[in-house]
Amino acid sequence: MKELVVISGKGGTGKTSLTACFAALAENKVLCDADVDAADLHLLLAPEVRRTTDFTGGNTAVIVPDRCTGCGTCRDLCRFGAVAEVSGTFVIDPIDCEGCGVCVDLCPEKAIDFPENTCGQWFVSDTRFGPMVHARLGLAEENSGKLVTLIRQEARSMAGKAGLGLIITDGPPGVGCPVIAAIGGAAAILIVTEPTVSGMHDMDRAVRLAMHFKVPGMVCVNKYDLNPDKTAEIEGHAERLGMSVVGRIPFDPAFTRAMVVGRTIVEYDPEGEAALIVKEIWRRIARSPAMMDNA
């Protein structure tokens, strides 16, 4: 079983649009949206949800008034300033609480509960391109890396049960914890970048992250014709770092028109220049050593 994870050094490079195109072009696959903090692959794939599961992670302390004697130990111990006295009653601000559990362990009256948080939900859905696992993390919630790991495991389990040999994952942007959780154990990653100074810098960080975790990587430059010189510089830098360059995609307003109607460019304008280039990029990825069956 092979997993391709599409990432970018920052948001807005066209990563999700390209992932959706691969979903339309590939066969025998499971789709996974691991960009749980700002998931948007569903906007193009219009999934029909078959199963919804709550995602829990982390804890928040809650004082039980009936058991609290007002000794103030919790306030004295809390280094985050989450405990306050309001009208003679101690309360914990759930926003300030970091879930360390010190007050829970050291409260002399055992008057503090420590319930697990429901941080979001994850879904198993059907799309016009096949099964999909995706998630929605709650606003300002943590544990996104844990949720990424969970849905990747579910996608792998689904692929194994269905006898499907490919997982296409829309990864998070950046190089933080969610990205690390998304690329570990992948067969290959595709880094989508733009021909700008910041695009090159962000791509460099993503490439070095892939190298650190020894995940084979490829690079694609989106909207390359906005700055051909910077595109050439990016491609040369990627190749010096050992990353193969699988293609350049031109700026084309048809991508936006396709998104407006909820379609990929390869569905909306299948014989257009951009769609043909994307198809060729997918062929190169599918034939790359990391993605071949005997790799």
C-alpha positions as CSV (number, residue, x, y, z in Angstrom):
1,M,0.0,0.0,0.0
2,K,1.3,3.4,-1.0
3,E,0.5,6.8,0.4
4,L,1.1,10.1,-1.4
5,V,0.9,13.2,0.9
6,V,0.6,16.5,-0.8
7,I,2.0,19.4,1.4
8,S,3.1,23.0,1.0
9,G,5.3,25.3,3.0
10,K,2.4,27.6,3.5
11,G,-1.3,27.8,2.8
12,G,-2.8,29.0,-0.5
13,T,-0.4,27.4,-2.9
14,G,-3.0,25.3,-4.7
15,K,-2.2,22.1,-2.7
16,T,-5.9,21.1,-2.2
17,S,-6.9,21.9,-5.8
18,L,-4.1,19.6,-7.0
19,T,-4.9,16.9,-4.5
20,A,-8.5,16.9,-5.8
21,C,-7.2,16.5,-9.4
22,F,-5.2,13.5,-8.3
23,A,-8.3,12.1,-6.7
24,A,-10.1,12.4,-10.0
25,L,-7.3,10.8,-12.0
26,A,-6.1,7.9,-9.7
27,E,-7.8,4.6,-9.4
28,N,-8.3,2.2,-6.5
29,K,-7.6,4.7,-3.8
30,V,-8.8,6.1,-0.5
31,L,-8.8,9.8,0.0
32,C,-7.7,11.5,3.2
33,D,-7.9,15.2,4.2
34,A,-5.3,15.6,6.9
35,D,-5.4,19.4,7.0
36,V,-7.7,19.1,10.0
37,D,-7.2,22.7,11.2
38,A,-8.7,24.2,8.0
39,A,-10.0,21.2,6.0
40,D,-11.4,22.2,2.6
41,L,-11.0,19.2,0.3
42,H,-14.7,18.5,1.0
43,L,-15.6,21.7,-0.8
44,L,-14.5,20.1,-4.1
45,L,-15.4,16.5,-3.5
46,A,-18.9,17.1,-1.9
47,P,-18.6,14.0,0.4
48,E,-21.7,12.1,1.6
49,V,-21.0,11.4,5.3
50,R,-21.5,7.7,6.3
51,R,-20.1,7.8,9.8
52,T,-19.3,10.6,12.3
53,T,-17.2,10.1,15.4
54,D,-16.3,12.5,18.1
55,F,-12.6,13.3,18.6
56,T,-11.5,13.7,22.2
57,G,-8.1,14.9,23.5
58,G,-6.7,16.8,26.4
59,N,-8.5,17.6,29.6
60,T,-9.8,20.8,31.3
61,A,-10.2,21.1,35.1
62,V,-13.6,22.0,36.5
63,I,-14.3,22.8,40.2
64,V,-17.3,21.1,41.7
65,P,-18.9,23.7,44.0
66,D,-20.5,21.2,46.3
67,R,-17.1,19.7,47.2
68,C,-15.1,22.9,47.2
69,T,-14.2,24.4,50.7
70,G,-12.7,27.6,49.2
71,C,-9.2,26.9,50.6
72,G,-7.6,28.5,47.5
73,T,-4.9,25.8,47.0
74,C,-5.8,25.5,43.3
75,R,-5.4,29.3,42.8
76,D,-2.0,29.3,44.5
77,L,-0.8,26.3,42.5
78,C,-2.0,27.4,39.0
79,R,0.9,28.9,37.1
80,F,-1.4,29.9,34.2
81,G,-3.7,32.1,36.3
82,A,-6.7,30.0,35.3
83,V,-8.3,30.0,38.8
84,A,-10.2,33.0,40.0
85,E,-12.5,33.8,42.9
86,V,-15.9,35.2,41.9
87,S,-18.3,36.2,44.6
88,G,-16.6,34.0,47.1
89,T,-16.6,30.9,44.8
90,F,-13.5,29.6,43.0
91,V,-13.9,28.9,39.3
92,I,-11.5,27.8,36.5
93,D,-11.5,29.6,33.2
94,P,-11.5,26.9,30.5
95,I,-9.7,29.1,28.1
96,D,-6.8,29.8,30.4
97,C,-6.6,26.2,31.7
98,E,-3.7,24.3,30.1
99,G,-4.9,20.9,31.3
100,C,-1.7,20.2,33.4
101,G,-3.7,18.5,36.2
102,V,-1.7,19.9,39.1
103,C,-4.8,21.4,40.8
104,V,-6.6,18.0,40.3
105,D,-3.9,16.0,41.9
106,L,-3.2,18.4,44.8
107,C,-6.7,19.6,45.8
108,P,-7.1,18.5,49.4
109,E,-10.9,18.0,49.0
110,K,-10.7,16.3,45.6
111,A,-13.1,18.9,44.5
112,I,-11.8,19.2,40.9
113,D,-13.0,17.0,38.0
114,F,-10.8,16.6,35.0
115,P,-13.1,15.6,32.0
116,E,-11.7,14.9,28.6
117,N,-12.4,17.5,25.9
118,T,-14.4,16.9,22.8
119,C,-12.1,18.7,20.3
120,G,-13.9,18.0,17.0
121,Q,-15.2,15.2,14.8
122,W,-13.9,12.9,12.1
123,F,-15.9,11.4,9.2
124,V,-15.9,8.5,6.8
125,S,-17.6,9.5,3.6
126,D,-18.3,8.6,0.0
127,T,-17.3,10.9,-2.8
128,R,-17.6,10.7,-6.6
129,F,-14.0,9.6,-6.6
130,G,-14.1,7.0,-3.9
131,P,-14.1,6.7,-0.1
132,M,-12.7,9.6,2.0
133,V,-11.7,10.1,5.6
134,H,-11.7,13.7,6.9
135,A,-12.1,15.7,10.0
136,R,-13.1,19.0,11.6
137,L,-11.2,20.3,14.5
138,G,-13.0,22.7,16.8
139,L,-12.1,26.4,17.0
140,A,-8.9,27.1,18.9
141,E,-8.6,23.4,19.8
142,E,-5.3,21.5,20.2
143,N,-4.2,18.0,19.4
144,S,-4.3,18.4,15.7
145,G,-1.3,16.1,15.3
146,K,-3.2,13.4,17.2
147,L,-6.2,13.9,14.9
148,V,-4.1,13.7,11.8
149,T,-2.6,10.4,13.0
150,L,-6.0,9.0,13.7
151,I,-7.5,9.7,10.3
152,R,-4.4,8.5,8.5
153,Q,-4.7,5.2,10.4
154,E,-8.4,5.0,9.5
155,A,-7.6,5.6,5.8
156,R,-5.0,2.9,5.9
157,S,-7.4,0.5,7.6
158,M,-10.1,1.2,5.0
159,A,-7.7,0.7,2.1
160,G,-6.5,-2.6,3.6
161,K,-10.1,-3.9,4.1
162,A,-11.1,-2.8,0.6
163,G,-8.0,-4.1,-1.1
164,L,-7.1,-0.6,-2.4
165,G,-3.4,0.0,-3.0
166,L,-3.2,3.8,-2.8
167,I,-4.0,6.6,-0.3
168,I,-3.9,10.2,-1.5
169,T,-3.6,12.6,1.5
170,D,-4.1,16.3,1.5
171,G,-1.6,17.3,4.1
172,P,-1.5,20.4,6.3
173,P,0.6,23.5,5.3
174,G,3.8,24.5,7.1
175,V,6.3,22.3,8.9
176,G,4.8,22.0,12.4
177,C,3.4,19.1,14.4
178,P,0.4,18.3,12.0
179,V,2.8,18.1,9.0
180,I,5.1,15.8,10.9
181,A,2.1,13.6,11.8
182,A,1.0,13.6,8.2
183,I,4.2,12.5,6.4
184,G,5.6,9.9,8.7
185,G,5.5,6.5,7.0
186,A,4.3,7.9,3.7
187,A,5.7,6.4,0.4
188,A,6.3,9.9,-1.0
189,I,5.4,13.5,-0.6
190,L,4.6,16.2,-3.2
191,I,5.6,19.7,-2.1
192,V,3.6,22.4,-4.0
193,T,5.2,25.8,-4.0
194,E,4.9,29.2,-5.8
195,P,7.6,31.3,-7.6
196,T,8.1,33.9,-4.9
197,V,10.9,34.6,-2.4
198,S,8.7,33.3,0.5
199,G,7.6,30.3,-1.6
200,M,11.2,29.2,-2.1
201,H,11.9,29.7,1.6
202,D,8.8,27.7,2.7
203,M,9.6,25.0,0.1
204,D,13.2,24.7,1.5
205,R,11.8,24.1,5.0
206,A,9.4,21.5,3.8
207,V,12.1,19.7,1.7
208,R,14.4,19.6,4.7
209,L,11.6,18.2,6.9
210,A,11.1,15.4,4.4
211,M,14.8,14.8,4.3
212,H,15.0,14.6,8.1
213,F,12.2,11.9,8.2
214,K,13.7,10.2,5.1
215,V,10.5,10.5,3.1
216,P,11.1,10.6,-0.7
217,G,9.9,14.0,-2.0
218,M,8.9,15.7,-5.3
219,V,8.3,19.3,-6.0
220,C,5.8,21.1,-8.2
221,V,5.7,24.8,-8.9
222,N,2.2,26.3,-9.3
223,K,1.6,29.5,-11.2
224,Y,5.1,29.2,-12.5
225,D,4.7,31.8,-15.3
226,L,4.1,34.6,-12.8
227,N,7.9,34.6,-12.2
228,P,9.8,32.2,-14.5
229,D,13.2,33.2,-13.1
230,K,12.2,32.4,-9.6
231,T,10.7,29.2,-10.8
232,A,14.0,28.1,-12.3
233,E,15.8,29.1,-9.1
234,I,13.3,27.0,-7.0
235,E,13.7,24.0,-9.3
236,G,17.5,24.2,-9.3
237,H,17.5,24.4,-5.5
238,A,15.1,21.5,-5.1
239,E,17.2,19.3,-7.4
240,R,20.4,20.2,-5.5
241,L,18.6,18.9,-2.4
242,G,17.7,15.7,-4.1
243,M,14.1,16.4,-4.8
244,S,12.8,15.5,-8.3
245,V,10.7,18.3,-10.0
246,V,7.6,16.7,-11.5
247,G,6.2,19.8,-13.3
248,R,5.2,23.4,-13.6
249,I,1.5,24.5,-13.6
250,P,0.7,27.9,-15.3
251,F,-1.6,30.5,-13.8
252,D,-5.0,29.8,-15.2
253,P,-8.3,31.5,-14.1
254,A,-10.1,28.2,-15.1
255,F,-9.0,26.8,-11.7
256,T,-11.1,29.4,-10.0
257,R,-14.0,28.9,-12.3
258,A,-13.9,25.2,-11.6
259,M,-13.8,25.7,-7.9
260,V,-16.9,27.9,-8.1
261,V,-18.9,25.1,-9.5
262,G,-17.3,22.5,-7.2
263,R,-15.2,20.7,-9.8
264,T,-11.6,20.0,-10.4
265,I,-9.8,21.5,-13.4
266,V,-9.5,18.0,-15.0
267,E,-13.3,17.7,-14.9
268,Y,-14.1,21.3,-15.8
269,D,-11.8,21.7,-18.7
270,P,-10.3,18.3,-19.4
271,E,-8.5,19.3,-22.6
272,G,-7.3,22.7,-21.5
273,E,-3.6,23.4,-21.1
274,A,-3.7,23.4,-17.3
275,A,-5.6,20.1,-17.1
276,L,-3.3,18.4,-19.5
277,I,-0.3,19.5,-17.5
278,V,-1.8,18.3,-14.3
279,K,-2.5,14.9,-15.9
280,E,1.1,14.6,-16.9
281,I,2.3,15.6,-13.4
282,W,0.1,12.8,-12.0
283,R,1.6,10.3,-14.5
284,R,5.1,11.2,-13.4
285,I,4.2,10.8,-9.8
286,A,2.5,7.5,-10.3
287,R,5.6,6.2,-12.2
288,S,8.1,7.6,-9.7
289,P,10.3,5.0,-8.0
290,A,8.7,5.7,-4.6
291,M,5.2,5.1,-5.8
292,M,5.8,2.0,-8.0
293,D,4.7,-1.3,-6.7
294,N,8.2,-2.6,-6.6
295,A,9.7,0.5,-4.9
